[in-house]
């Protein structure tokens, strides 16, 4: 009798364990966000007018349509011509196309944007806008909003010599590097696989630090980390990055990110 009770109890424990595993596997995963990054190359005197449009017209309209995470950044160093970078965070891939369509027919936005859209050609605000569209990584499906305090942002783009090289680098981040970043104080804002952009194939990510001193110290920690040294020697990740572009940004006073 005792043996039968033990077997029954063991069976129930086994079923419970299986149920836990199945529940974990079937638990809904966080939907991956979509990131649209626009870089405006401004004409002399265009910064104030563009900022007025973003702050008073575009951002309120995007907020109404469900895009609440928006970052606006200026480049550290004040290069000429000046540039302004706009990051729009869409909750999902479907939302991206839906919101882009809705904005075209949003009466409040259309009216508020009249002055901006009717800018005379001899008073153009910018020379060009370059943009990229990104899908969040599996290992970090949603953007981490930094604290509202003085800080710098580091925006990095890794190009690969072909699509498989970028795929392997993304796998490296998902499987190992994101964890090592977190451990060594490389404060992640987002990781994005670039779907459309000017430097394809590539990936882009953003980090944040309180200042350059913290940035330099924590990158040194990362470089010396034994886990990083081990994973960086793995043959499956060899030759994944052919070129790195890096720029430093500072958020505007009205930036959410």
C-alpha positions, 0 to 999 in steps of 0.5 A, spaced: 500 500 500 505 504 501 509 503 495 502 504 491 502 511 494 509 513 493 508 511 486 502 515 485 505 521 489 511 520 484 507 520 478 503 527 481 510 530 482 512 528 475 506 531 472 506 537 476 514 538 473 511 537 466 506 542 467 510 547 470 515 546 463 509 547 459 506 553 462 513 556 462 513 555 454 506 557 453 507 563 457 506 569 452 513 573 450 513 580 450 512 583 443 518 585 440 518 593 439 519 596 432 524 602 432 524 608 427 531 612 427 531 619 423 537 623 423 536 630 420 541 634 417 539 641 418 540 648 415 543 654 418 538 656 423 533 650 422 534 647 429 529 651 433 524 650 428 525 643 427 525 642 435 518 646 435 515 642 430 517 635 433 515 638 440 509 641 439 506 638 433 509 631 431 510 628 438 503 630 441 500 626 435 504 620 435 503 620 443 495 620 441 496 614 436 500 610 441 507 612 440 509 614 447 516 612 447 520 618 443 527 620 444 530 626 441 537 627 441 543 632 439 550 630 437 555 631 442 561 636 439 556 640 435 558 638 428 556 643 422 552 642 419 548 640 426 544 634 426 538 632 430 536 624 431 529 622 433 527 615 435 520 613 435 518 606 438 512 602 436 509 597 440 509 592 435 510 591 427 503 591 426 502 598 430 508 601 425 504 600 419 497 602 422 500 608 426 503 611 419 497 610 416 493 614 421 497 619 421 496 621 414 489 622 416 489 625 423 486 632 422 489 635 428 496 633 426 494 636 419 492 642 421 498 643 427 503 641 421 501 646 416 506 651 418 511 646 418 509 643 411 508 650 408 515 652 409 518 656 403 524 653 399 528 658 401 527 657 408 528 650 408 529 647 415 534 641 413 538 638 407 536 631 408 533 626 413 536 619 413 532 613 417 532 606 419 527 601 421 529 596 426 526 590 430 528 589 437 532 583 439 529 577 442 534 578 448 531 585 449 524 585 446 523 592 449 527 598 450 529 600 457 527 607 458 533 611 462 532 615 468 531 622 467 538 625 469 544 628 466 547 623 461 550 621 455 548 616 449 552 612 445 549 610 439 553 604 435 552 601 428 555 594 427 556 593 419 557 585 417 560 583 410 554 579 409 547 577 412 549 571 415 555 575 419 550 580 422 545 574 424 551 571 427 552 577 431 545 578 433 545 571 436 552 572 440 548 578 443 542 574 444 546 568 447 551 572 451 553 579 450 547 582 453 548 578 459 555 581 459 553 588 458 548 588 464 554 585 468 559 590 466 555 596 467 554 598 459 547 600 460 542 598 454 537 602 452 535 598 446 538 593 440 535 593 433 536 589 427 536 594 421 531 592 416 531 598 412 537 603 412 543 605 409 548 601 412 545 594 410 546 589 413 547 591 420 545 592 427 544 598 431 544 599 439 544 604 444 547 605 451 547 610 456 552 613 461 552 618 466 558 621 463 564 619 459 568 617 465 563 612 467 563 610 459 570 609 459 571 605 465 565 600 464 567 599 457 574 597 460 571 592 465 567 589 459 573 588 455 577 585 461 571 580 463 573 573 462 566 571 460 567 576 454 574 573 452 571 566 452 565 568 447 569 572 443 574 567 441 568 562 439 569 560 432 562 561 430 562 568 432 568 570 428 568 575 422 561 578 424 563 585 424 566 589 418 565 596 420 563 600 427 560 607 427 559 610 433 556 617 435 555 620 442 548 624 443 545 628 449 537 628 450 533 634 449 529 637 455 523 634 452 526 627 450 522 621 453 528 617 452 
